Amino acid sequence: MRGDTIFNSDHGLQYISEEFTEEKVLSARDPSIPELLADGWRIAHRSWAAQLDADKIDRAALERLVVTATRDGALHIRPVTDRDVPAVLDLDGPTINAYPGGVATRHAALTPKPLPTPLRVGWGIFDRGDPAPILAVTYLDLMPGDDPKCTPVAAEVDFTVVHPDFRHQGLASGVKAMSVLALMEAGVQTFRTGGAVENVGILAANRVLGFVRDEEWVTLER
């Protein structure tokens, strides 16, 4: 179901789809939930958010994740560049429906925009070849600080995806670990991420990285 209309309601965010199904995304602690359930809404999905602070990062553990993901150098991990955009789109298209959780965690299809930009960056794991196929990618949005150079101080993961043939092999953990290590060196102090409760793979990846869940959300439908 695609949410075509979004507006702020009295309770969180509300969406109306082209099939006239309403959706609300609320904090799991929202006191209005029992009343909404009694009014005919149902909980369709649960999602979460998590944080990793730079001073809590286990650098050695993340470096091991990178080594494992790249199979001791058999695969290549690096930032995504403009040249990689076609390969990223080739990965994004077939996996666009691989994000469970409904409207709260839905991933919008990428468009051929160049990378990097000052506030949007990506890392990928690439196979060998020219052009090199991309096997996993993570995109992050950066939040600048107040210094004159607007140095990024926080990063939020937009999405992470792995080619279906290479899942459950540590690639998601590895590519996210590389992005965290690189951005930490660049001065980023806080990392945010999130996903659907039923996405057990990304939950496991974030636990290994050290992310701590601090928010939970519910998506209600009627």
N, C-alpha and C positions, 0 to 999 in steps of 0.2 A: 504494500500500500504506500503510495506516495503522498506526502503532506503538501498540498498546493497552497494552503492559506495558513498563516501563523499570526497570532496576535496575543498580546498580554491579556490574561483574564484576571479575575480576582484571586484565582488559585494557580500560581505557576504560569507555565506556557501552555497555550491551547492551540491545537491544529485541527483543521477540517480537511479531509481528503476528498478527492474527486468522487469517491463512493459515498460521501456524506457521513463518514465515520469520524467521530470526534475523538481526540486524544489530548490528554493532559500529562505533563511531566512535572512531578512534584517531589520535593524532598520526602524521603520515607518517614520523616518525623512530623510532617505537616499534620496539624490537628484536624484538618478538614477531611481527611481521607475516610474515616468511618461514615461521615455524613454523605460523601459522594458515593460510596459503595451502597449505602442504603437507597440512594437516589437512582440506582441502575448502572453506575459505572462498575467496571471490573478491572483488576490489576492484570495487565497483559504482559508486562515485562518489568524486570528489575535491572538497575544499572548502578554503577559505582564510580567514584573518583579516588585518586590516590596521589600522594606526594612523596618526592625524594629530595632531601636537602643535601647540598654539596658536602657539608661537614659530616654527613652520615654515610658517605659513599665508601664502599670497600673497593678501592681501585684495583687491587690484585684480583679480586673475584671477578670484576667486570672484564679485566684483561683476559682472564681464562675463558670467559664466555665468548669473547671475540675469537680466540684461537680455536675453540671447539667449533664455532659456527663456520669458520673458514677452512676447516679440515687441515689445520696446520699449514695454511698457505696455498692449498689447492684451489680455493676460491679467493676472490679479491673483494675487499671491503673498502669503501671510500665515499666521499661526498658525491651526491648527484649533481651533474652539470647540465648545461643546456643540451649538450650532445646526447645525453642519456634520456631525454624526454620521450622520444619514440619508444624506447624499451620500457620505460615506466608506464606509458599508456598501454602497451601490449600486455603488461601484467595487470594493470588496473581494470581494464575492460572485462576480462573473463572472471574476475574475482569480486565484482561490484556487489554481488549478493551474498558475499561471505561474511557479512557483519551482522550477527544476531542482535536482538534487543530492541527492534522497532525504531521509532523516530528519534529517540534519545541518543542512539549510537549509530544511526544510519550514516553511511559515507557517501557523499556526493561524488559522482564521476568526475575525474580530472579532465581538464582541458589543456590544450598545448601551450601552457604558459611557461616561460623560461624559468630556470632555477640556476643558482640561488637568487633570492632577493634579499634586501637587508633584513627583513623580518620573517622570512620563510625559507627553511633549509631542509635538506633531505640527505639521508645516507642510504646506500644500497649495498647488497652483496651480489657480486657479478660472477658469472661463469667465465671461463676463458673463451676468447674469440674476438672477432672484429667484424661487425659490432658485437659487443659482449652482451649476452642475455642477462637480464636482471632477475634474480631468484627471490629477493626479499627487499623491501624498502620501508623506510619510516620517514614521515614528514613531520616537522615541528614548526610551530609558530613562536616567534620570539617577542618578548616584552622588554622594551628599552628602559634603562634607568634614567635618572635625572642629570647625569653628568653631561658636559658639553658635547661629548662624542656619542651620546645616547647608546652607550654600551649595553647590550642585552643582559638583564639580570635574572630573567625567568624564561622558561620555555614550557610550552604545552604541546604534547603529542597530538597531532591531528589524526593520524592513522598509521597503522603498521600492517603490512600484508606480506604473505609468503606464497610463492607459487605452489599450487596443490601437490605437485610431485615432490616437493621438498619440505613439507610440513612435518612437525614432530621430530626435527633433527637439530633443534637449537638455533635456527636462523633468526627467528623473531627476537629471542633473547640477545643474540650476538649483535644484530644490527642496532637494537635499541641501546645496548651497552656501549657501542662505538659512538653513537650520537651523544650519549651522556658524558663520556670521557672527553670528547672533543670540545663540547660546549662548556664543560666545567673548566677546561684549560683557558677558554675564551672569557671566563668571568661569570658564567651563569651560575646562580646560587640555588635556584629552586626549579624543580621539574614537576610537571603535572601530567597525569594521564588518566584514562578511564576506559570503560567498556561495559559490556553486558555481563550479567551474572552467569549466563549460560555459556559464555565464551571461556571455557576452562583453560584453553591453551594460553590465551593472553594473560589470564589471571596467574597462571603458573610462572609465565615469563616475568611478570612484574614483581612477584614475590622473590624470585631469584635475584633480580636487580636491586631489591631493597625498598621498593615502593611500599608505603603504608597507606592502607585504605582509610579515608577520613570522611567520606560522604557516600550516602546511598540514596538512590532515587527510584521512584516507581513511575511507570507509564500506565495511565488508566485509559480505557476505551469504553465507548458505548455507541 
